[in-house]
Amino acid sequence: MTLKRESSTYPTTNYNELSIQVSLSGLSFCILDGLSKTIFALERHSFSDAGTPQAMLRETEKIFDGPDILDQPFKKVHVIHDNNLSALVPQPVFSEKHLAEYLKFNVKIFETDFITYDDIGALGLINVYIPFVNINNYIFDRFGEFEYRHFSTVLIESLLQNHTEEETTMYVHVEKEHFEIVVTDRKKLLLYNTFHYTNKEDFIYYILFTAEQLELDPEVFPLYFLGDIAEGDPLFDMVYTYIRNIRFGRNYCKYQQTGGLELLEPHREFISLNSF
């Protein structure tokens, strides 16, 4: 599936910024006009040949060889790595010497894996993860220097910086075949986890299990949906059967949007629109 929204005419200036979010199953990118502070283009592509880093790179190269909108200089390029190869570590116990130790209980690690981290200083956390090195190499060859982060860093930071609820709140960010749960209490992060699902029964099981572990009452606590979900979807209907206080979140994007982007439902494209 391909989603494409952009202005019929767009500015090509030395102030434009490009944000790319990539996973094994797809890629999205959006472009910010740094002068007008306006996001004017967003495209999302599902990979037809997915499942391995090698296939992901081939699909990425096909996409970037296509649209003229990518054939311009960018002031900044941001890459967001979307995978489940990450772990949050409290700053007081973090050491750069032990990156593999933080991941080995959740992730299968090979000696050749490159491990890095994002410093989420405002929350006192370090996000340790394995990026897609072949994608980083490709982006560097094409655009030169760039910045990269893990997608959970963007998700957690954006939610905690903009969270206004006075009660314990669950956020569920939905993507194809996986979703993330973030639970907050005021400005504190209580839980972050990512789950693989193949059907709606998997989906509701993990949500209810998380609520049970945190002693959250399904009749009371608010659950905000983000990402690729809409009212009436099978996933939405299944959750509503068990949890009453369901809402859709906002993207918190601080920039204007044009080229049809302003018509997007506010809870969609959360990571891309908050990645600048």
N, C-alpha and C positions, 0 to 999 in steps of 0.2 A: 504494500500500500504506500502511496506517495501523497503527502500533504504539501501543498505549495501555495504560499501567500506572499506576494511582493508587489511593490508599486510598479506600474507600467513604465515609469521613468524613475530612476534612482540616482542619487548623487555618488559620483566616484571622486572621492577626495582622499587626502593623506590622513584624514581624521577618522575614517571608518574602522570599526572593530569587528572581528569575526569570532563567533563562538561555535564550537563544534562539540557535540555530544555523541560518543560512539560506544556501541556495545556489540556483542557477537551477533545480535539479531537485527541491528539497524543503526542508522546514523541520522542525526538532525543537525542543522546549522541555522544560525540567524545572524543578522548583520545590523549593527548599530551605527548610525550617523552621529559621530561624536560632536559635531558642531551644533546640530539642532536637538541633540539628545533624544533621537527618535529611532526606534527599531522599525525598519522598513521591509525586512524580508525574513521569512522563515520557511524552511523546507524540512520534511521528515520522510525518510525512506526506510522501508523494510528490505532486508537483504534476502534475495532469492536463494543464494548459496551461502548459508550461514552455519555456524557451529564451531569453527576453528579460527584461530588468529590469522592463519594464512588466507582462508576464504574471506574473512573480514577485510583484510588488506586489499584483496582483489576487488571486492565490492566498493570499498572506499575510493580506490583509484578510478573506477568507472564513474562514480558520482562526481568526483572532482574534475574529471575530464570533460564534463558536460556543460553546465550553465556558465554563460558569459559573466554572470554576476560575481563569480568567484575569481575571475581573471582580472584582478585589480590589486593595487598595493593596500595593505592594511596597517594601520598604526599599531594595533595589537591583535594577537590571535590567542584565543583561550581554548583549551581542549579539556573536555570533561570525560573521564573514564568511568563507564557504567558497567561495573561487574560486582560480584560478591566476594572479591578477594581483598577484604579489608577488615580491620579491627580497631576499635577505639581504645586508647590507653590514657589514663590520667597523667597529667604532666608531671606530678611529683615522682612517679615511678618510671618515667620514660628515659631510655638511653638509646642513642643512635647505634650503639654497639650490639644491641639485641633485637634488631628489627624482625629477624626471622622467628625469634622466640615468641613474639606477640601474635604471630599469624599461624604458627604450626598446629595449634589445637583446632582451628576452624578451616584451614586451607591446606591443600596438598602443595607443598613447596619443593621445588627442584633447586639444585645447587646453582643453576644458571639463571634463576629468576632474579630480576632487578626489583628491589623493594625500596620504596620511598615513603614519604609521609607529608601530610598537611598539618600545620599548626593551627588549631582552632583556639587561639589564645583567649578569646572572650569567654569561652566555656571551660577553660582549663583542661582541654583534651588534645590529644594527638591522634590523627587518623592515619594509621599505618596501612599501606596497600601495595598491590602489584599493578602497575599500569600496563597498558598494551604498548610494549616497547616498539614493535614494528610500526604502529600508527604514529608514535612520537617521531620516529625516524623519518617517516614519509612526510609528516607535517613540517618538520625542520627543513628537509630538502626542498620543499615547495615554497615555504613562507619565511624561512629563517627562524630567528628566536621567537619563542612563544611561552606562555604560561600554561600549566596544567594542574588539575586538581581531581580528586575523586568525587563522583556525583553525590555521595552521601555527605560530603563536606558542605556542598552547596545546599542540599536539602536541610540539613540540621541547622546550619547557620541562618538560613533565610527564615526558617520557622521560629527559632528562638529569638532572633532579633526583632521579629514582628509580632510575636505571640502576645495577646492581650487578655486571654481567658484567665479568670481567677480560680478555676477549678482544674482538676486533672483532666487532660484532653488527649485523645488519640488521633493521630493523623495517619492515613493510609494512602501511600503513593503507589498507584497502579501502573504497571507496564506489562508488556506481553510476556507471559510465563513467569513473571516474578513481581513481587510487591514489597514495599518497605513499610514498617510500622515505626512511628516516632511517638513516644508518649512524653508529655511535658506536664509539669506542675508549676504554674506561673512561669518564671524564667529559668527553671531547672529542667535538665534532661533526665528523665527517669529511665527511658529505654529506647534503644534503637536496634532493629534487627531486620534482616532481609529474608524472604521466604520464596521458594519455588513452588508454583502451583500448576496443575494440569486441568483442574475443573473447579466448579464453584464450591464443592464440598471441601476440597483442600483449603480454599480461600477462607471460608467461614471458620473452619477448624482452627487455623492459626490465629485468627482474630479473637475468637472466644477463649482460646487457651491463654493468650497474652492477657486478656481482660481478667481471667480467673487468677492468674499468677500475681497480678497487681491488685487484686480484690476490688475490681471496678464493677459496678452494678450496671448490667446491660440496659436497664430501664432508665438510667440516669445519665451516665457519662456521655459527653459529646464526642462524636466521631466525624472528622472532616475528611472527605475524599479529595484527592489530588490526582492529576495525571489522566490516564486513558480509561475513563469510566464516565457513564452518563446515567441519569435516572431512567429506569426501565430496563437497563442491562441485566442479564442473568446474575452477574456478581452483585449488583446493587440490590436487586430484589431478594437475593439470598440473605444478605446482611440485614436488610430491613426486617426480615422475618424474626430476627433474634435481637436486634439492637434498635431502639426506638429513636434515639436522638441523633439522626444522621443529617449532615449538612455538606455542602461543597465549599472547599476552601478558596482562597484568593491567591494570585500569583505574586503579589507584593512588588511587582515590577516598578522601579522608580523612574522609568523612561516612558515617553509617549510611544504609541504604537500606531502604525498606519499601514496602508497596502492591504487592508482587510484583516490585519491582525487584531484590530480593536473589536472585531466580531467574534473572536475566539471566546469560548466560555472561560471565565477567570481562573478556574482550577486546572486548566490544561496547560501543557508546555511549561510546567513549573520550573524545571531545572534550566532549560534554555533561556527563559526570560529573566532569570535571576543570576545568570552566570557572568555578567559583566561587572 
